[in-house]
Amino acid sequence: MSALNGLDWHAVSAHYQQRAEIHQRLIGLYQQQRALQFANLLLGISDPAGNYSASEHGLGPQVLSANPNAVQRLYNLARGFISLRSAREVPFLIRQTGLR
């Protein structure tokens, strides 16, 4: 028996739709240069679906308070992700941002 047989495909589809909607919201906020709203969604503050792990562990407010100019730094990190040419660049981008 396959592990896929036990899945609730309606729940899988709903979760996928939710993630796709969050992605579109993030893109819209980024394109509108709404950096604060973008960061709050990216960190799961304004909507837990934006970042389940950060929301669950309360990391969003910690990131914002522990890092000077965190909102702009997250926005700049997104710019780096948008222009990625290779997944190998990801660790460099994250380190370059210098966020705790």
N, C-alpha and C positions, 0 to 999 in steps of 0.2 A: 504494500500500500504506500502510495506516495504521500509525502508531507503536504503536498498541495491539495490533496483531497479533503483535508481537515480545515481548510481556510474558509472563512465567511467572505465570499467574493464581493458581496454588497458592501461590507465594511472596508475591504481592500480598495474598492473603487471609490468609496466616499473619502477615504484617507488620501488617496492619490489626488482626487479633485481638490481637496482642502490644500494640499501641498502646492498644487499647480496655481491655485488662487493666491496663496501667499507669495509665490514666486512673482506673479504678475503685479501684486501690490508693491513688492520690493522694487521691481523694475520701474514702476510708475513713480514711486517716491524718489528713487535715485534720479530719474530723468527730470523730475520737477525740482530737483535740488533741495528737497525737503529733508535735510541731513538729520535733524533731530527725530522726526517721525520714522525715518529710515532706520536709524540706530535703535530706536525703541522697539521696532518690529523685529529687526535682525537679532536682538538680544532677548526676544520673547517677553518683553515688558508690556507692550500694548496688546499683544495677543500671544498666548503660549504656543500656538502653532508656528509662530515665527522661528522659534528655537526651543524645542521641547526640553532639552537637557538644561539649558541656561535658565529657563523658567522654573523647572522643577527644583533646581538647586539654588535659586535666587542669585545667579551669577550676573545678570544684567546690571542691576544697581551697583554691584561690586566693581564691575568693569568700568562703569561710568565714573564712579567716585575715586577709583584707585589710579586712574590714568588721566593726566592733563590733556585737555583737548581731545578727549576720547571720541566724541561724536564725529569730529572732522577726520580723525585718524581711521575710524571705521569706514567712513564714506570714501576716503582715499584708498583703503584696502579693497573696497568693492570695485573701484576703478581698475585696480591691478588685476582683480579676478576677471573682469570683463575683457581685458586685453590679453589674457593668458594664451600662450601658444603651446604650452606643455604642462602637464600635471607636475612635472619635476620642479617647476617654478614655485609651487604652492608653499613649501617650507620657507623659501627665501622671502616671499611676500609677507608671510606672517611674522617672521623674525624682524624684517625691515620695519614693520609697523611698530614694534616695540611695546605692544600692549601686554599688561600682566593679566 
